[in-house]
Amino acid sequence: MSGSAPNCSTTPASLSDLTDAQIRRIYFDWRFWARDDQLPPDSGDGWRVWLLLGGRGAGKTRAGAEWVRAQALGLWDRQASASSGAGPQRRRIALIGETFADVRRVMIEGASGLLNVHPESERPVFEASNGRIVWPNGSVAHVFSAETPDSLRGPQFEFAWCDEIAKWREPDQVWDMLQFALRLGASPRVCVTTTPRPLPFLKTLMADAATVTMRAATHDNAEHLAPGFVQEMERRYQGSVLGRQELLGEIVEGEQGALWRRDWIDAGRVAAAGDLRRIVVAVDPPVTATKVSDACGIVVAGEDEQGQAFVLADLTLEGREPHVWARAAVAAYHEFQADHIVAETNQGGDLVVAILKQMDENVPVRKVTATRGKWLRAEPVAALYAEGRVAHVGRFEKLEAQMMSFAGDGRAGGRSPDRLDALVWALTDLKLTPLARPGIRTL
């Protein structure tokens, strides 16, 4: 526990001497229960942004929800005493998440969301059809999705809570629109709760003189998590970049470490895959077709009936012209009896599909477009390896070298990780994209 205990008129000799009202007051007094890193900076410190970087399950959402509750009801600040009375009320607040669904599922209705941190007498009403939360005292919080930055044009607020900002597609644009909207009250402020990622936006925000950054690790909140959860997560991820990021709340960048661990790959290595229900060939075409251009990543992967993924082949070609890599991809499709080819189309658009169709007009092609950086796309795939859900059929030394050297700048050894890009597209299609499941394939 941290913070100050409630100011009761008399001090009870024991907990059994507390009245029901006193117990209820203590139960909902966040200052009494919160850790120091879950409480905002002193209000007189001149800050504008409270940035809470934390691992998974570190209590970030609860901290954000309790801060919004305090602002909406004018309950407290850390500089004022408990007896100073409530502050200004009828406040206007913005709630921003990656999507509307995320705001509702996590920030509003989640176990640590806004509706669950209030006593019944203070609990706001969530008007889903209007996209807002209304408190009994008249304060209002409006819901926004980071997918639509322009929706923040026009409204104005005193406070805002931004959750998982490191997941937003265009955080810079949304943040800029929010700053123009924070124009009410004596001191507009923002609470940002997120698991960090090595993003330029996040590093810029941390460097801002008006930002106060706090950190929380998953193990700090262990008593409120499932028994053994922290120990299991540390067993799987300790020592990895993913573990430092997702459990310790650290920003890991540059050459400080790779997203993958060698033992994850070695532990899952097998001689054969057996029966597979789905097989895909993933293609990451080069930008140009010169001798010094990036390679064309071509990786074949499959999934068995139990949901285990297998990397079957790395057929990447160095600096080849379109008809060469297209012919190789189509040949792999037939050789491995794949379900379809997954083709990244950011550089060539529909031309990539057209080139593949020239080799075989009947080959099914699934187009994918990169809307996020390489690191963000690779994270969930690296997690699959950590969980033992991906196996390599044999050794793929060049591919595995890229995996081990892949860094926060999205490069491997200073170059574009073409093999790794194709691997990520293949496993994302197999394991992270909802698809119909065809019949069994046997290699």
N, C-alpha and C positions, 0 to 999 in steps of 0.2 A: 504493500500500500504506500501511497504518497499523497501529497497535497494536504489540505487542512480538514480536520474533522468538523462536522456541523456544530454551530454555536448553540448549544442547548442551555436553557435557563438554569438547569441544575445538572450537576455531574453525577451520573448513576454510579453506584458502587460496583455493579457488574452488568453484563448484557441483559440479564434477567430482570433488571430494574427498569429497563427502557419501556416506554409506552409504545403502543402500536404505531402511533403517529411519528414518534422518534425513530423507530426502526424503519418505517417507510421512508422517512426523510433521508436517513443514512443510505438506504438501498439505492436511492436515485440521485445521490450526491456524487457526481463523477469525480470531483476533486478528491474525494476520500479514497476512491478505489483505483484511480488511474496511476500508471507509472509516470515518472517525470517526462519521458519522451512522448507521452500521449497528451500532454497539456501544452497549450500554446505559449509563446514567449510573453513576457510582461507587456501589457498593453502600452506602456509608456516608452517602449524601446524604439519607436519610430519605424517599425517594420510594416511592410505591405503584404508580403507573401510568407506564409508559414508552410514550408516544404517538409513533409514527413516521408522519408525514404525508408521502406521497411521490407523485410522478407515476407514470404507467404505466411499468413496466419499470425502476423506480428501484432495485430490489433490496430491497424491503420484505419479500417472502416469505422470501428467503434469510436476512435478518436475524432474522425471527421464528423460523424453523426452527432456526437456529444457537443462538438464545437458549434455546429449549426443550431442545435437545440438551445444552447446558451445564448446565441445571438438572436434567435427568433423570440425568445422569452425574456431577454435582457437579464439573465440570471446572475452572471458573475464575470469578472475578469481576474487574472492572477494578481493584479496590483491592488485591487479593491478588497476590503475586508468583507467577511460574510454578512456583516451587519449593516453594510452600506446601503442596502436596498436594491431593488431591481433597476436596471438601466432603461434607456429608451426602448419602446416597443413598436409594434406595427412596422416591422422591417421587411425589406424586399431583398430576396436572396436568389441566387442562381445555382442550380445543381447541374453539373455537366459531367457526363460519362462518355465512354466510347460510342455507345448507341443508346437509344431510348430504352431498349430492353435491359441493358446493363444498369442504367439508373434505377429502373424499377426493381430489378431482381436483387441488386446489391445495396444500393444507397438508400432505397426507400423501404422495401419489404424484406430485406435480408435479415438474418439472425442478429446482426449488429447494426441494422439500418435504422432510419429515423423513426419509423413507427414503433419499433421495439425498445427504444431508449427513453421513452416518455412514460410517466405515470398516466393512468387513464384520464385524470382530470385535466392534463395538459396536452394530451395526445392530439396531433393534427389530423385532418381529414385529407386523404389522398383522392383528388379528383382526376382520375386517369383520363377521362375524355377531354378535360381542359388542360392537361399536362401541368398540374400544379398541386402543391400541398398548402393547406390553409390551417393556421393555428387558431385556437379560440380567441386569442387577443388581437387577431387581425393580421398578423404577420403572414407573408406569402412567399413560398419558394417555387420558382418556375423551373421546369425540367427542360434540358437541352441535350441534343446529341452532338458529339464532336464531328459527326459526318456532315453537318450542315452549319458551317461557320457563320453564314449570312443570317441565320435565325437570331443571332445576337445583335443584329443591327436594329436599333429602335428602342428596345427595352433598356431600363436603367436599374441599377442595384446598389446596395450598400455592401453586400458580402457575397462570396461565391465559394462553393466547394467543388473542386475538380478531382475526380477519382481516376486512377490508373492513367495518368496523362502520358506516360511512356508508351502506351498502346495506341494512342490516337494516330490516325493516318497523317494528318496535317496539323500537328500541335501548334506550330508557329502562327498559322492563320487564325485558328480558334482563339488562341491566347491574345492576339492583337485585337480581335473583335471584342473580347471580354474586357480588355483594359479600357476601351472607349465606353463600355456600358457601366463600369464601376464609377459612377459620378454622383452618388447620393451619400448623405451622411457626413459626419465630421472626419471619418478616417476609414475609407473603403478598404477592405482586406479580403485576401483569398487564402483558403486552406487547400493545399495540394497533397493528396495521399497517393503514393504510387510505389510499386516495385521498380527499382531503377533499371535503366538500360543505357548503354553508351551512346546516347543521342546528343548531337550538337545543341539542340534546343534545351535539353535538360542541363547540360553543362553551363550554358549561357544563363539559364535561370538561377542556378546555384551561385554563379559569380556576381549576380546583381546585388548591389549594396542594400537594397530594400528586402532581400530574401533572408530569412532565418531558416537554416537547414538542420533538421534533427534526423536521427537514425534509430531504427528498431530492428532487432533480429528476431527470427522465428522462435529461437529458444527463450527469448525474454518473456514470451507469452505461453510457455509450455503448459502451465497449470490449467489453461483454458482450452487446450487441444486434446485430441484423442490420446489415450495412453499409448506410449511407444511411438507416436507419430514423429516426433523430433528425432529420436534415435534412429528410426528407419530412414528418414530423409538424409540425415548426416552420414549414415552408412553408405547410402547410394551416391550422394553428391559431394561429400566432403573432399576438398582439394581441387574441385573442378571450378571453372568459371561459372557454370550454371549454379553450382552450390553457393558460391560467394555472392552471386547476384540474387538468387531466389530465396536463400535462407538468411544471409547476412545483410542483405540490402546494400551491397557495395556496387559501385560503378566500375566495371572492369573493361579496360580499353587497350588499344595498341597491341603490343607484344607481351602483355602481362600474363597471358595464358590462353589456351585454346578452349573452345566450347566443348570439345570432346575429350574423353580420357582414354588412354590406350587400353587399360584393362577392361573398359566397356566393350571395345571391339574384340579383343582377344577372348574374352569370356564367352562370347556368342558365336565364335567361329565354328563352322561345321564343314563336313566334307560333301554333303548333298542336302538338297532341300526336301525331297519327297513329293507328296501330292500337294498341289497348289490350286486354290480356287480362283485366284486372279493373278494375272501377270501384266505388267505394263513396261513400255519402253519410253524413257524420258529423254527429251532432246533439248539442250540449251544451245541454240545456234550462236556462232560468233558474230560480232558486229560487222567485220569485214572478211574478205577472203584472200588475204595476202599471207606471205610466209611468216610475217611477224604478228599476224592477228591472233586474237584469242583462239583457243581451241574450241571445237564443237563438242560439248559434253554429251555423251550418250551412255546411259546407265539403264540396266534391266533389273527389275525387282518384282517380287511376287509375295503373295500372302497365302498361308495355309488355312485350313478349316478352323483351327484354334486361334486364329488372329495373329500368329507369329509372322513377321515379315522377313524376307530373305533378299539380300543383294546378290544377284545371279551373275552379273557381268558388268565390267567397265569397258566400253568399246569406244571411248573418246578418241577423236581424231584431231591432230594438230594442224591448224592453219589450212583447212581444206576448203575448196570451192563448194557452193551450195549443192550441186548435183552429186558430189562425192559423199558428203555427210548424209544427204537425204537417202541415197541408195543404201548406205550402211544402216541407217535407222530402219528402213523398210525391210532389209534383209534380216535384221534382228527381230523385227515383229514376226516374220514368218518362221524363223529358226526356233524361237522360244514359244511360238503359238500364243502370242500375247493377245490381250483383249483390245488394246488400243495403244496408240502413240500419244504421249503427253508432250506437247510442244509449247515452249515459252515464246510468245509472239511480241514481246515489247519492241524488239529491234526491227523485225521484218513484217510484223502484222500478218495480214492474210497471205502475203507472199510466201511465208514459211509453210503454210498449209498447202498452197498451190504447188510449191516445189515437191513436197512429199507426195501429193496426188499425181504429179507427173510420173513418179516412179511406179505408183500403183494407185489407180483411181478408186479402188475399193477399200483401201486401208482406212480404218476409222481414226480420226485425229481429234484429240481433246485439247483445245486451246487454253492456255493459262497465261495470265498477265501479272507481272510483278508490280504490286501497288505499295509495297513496303521494302525496306532495305534488306540486304542479304542476311544480316545478323538476326533480325526479327523473324524472317522466314525459317532460319535454321534452328532457332531455339526449341520449338516443339519437337523437331526431329531429333535433336540431341537428347531431349528428355526420353524419347522412345528407346534410345540406346541405353540410357542410364537405368531404365526400367526393365532391361533385358528383353525387349520386344522386337529387336532387329538382330539378325545374324548374317554374317558374311560367308558365302559359300566359297571357301578358299581365301586367297590373299589378293588384295588389290593395292599394291604398294603405293602407286602414284595417287590414287584416290585417298587412301588412308593418310598419306603425307599431307595432302591438302586439309583433311579433317583435323589433323593434329596441329597445323600451323594457322588455321583460320582464326582471325583476330577481329576485334571490335570495329575496325575500319572496313570490314567486309572483304578483305583480301587475304590471300594465303601466300606467304613468302613474297609479298609485294606485288603479286599478280592476281588477276581475276580467277576465282576458284571454279573453273568451268565444270570439272568432274563433280565437285561438291554441289554445284548448282543443280546439275541433272539429278544427283542423288536426292536432294531435297524435294525436287518436283515429283520424283517417282514415289517416295515414301509419303509425301503429303497427299498424293492422289490415292494411295492404297489405304493409309491409316487415318488421315485427318480430313478427308472429304467424303461426305455421305454419298454412296453410290449403290446401285443395284448389284446384287451378288450373283454372277453367272456360275456355271457348274465347275466341277473339279478339273484341274489341269495337272498332268503328271509329266515330270521331266525325266 
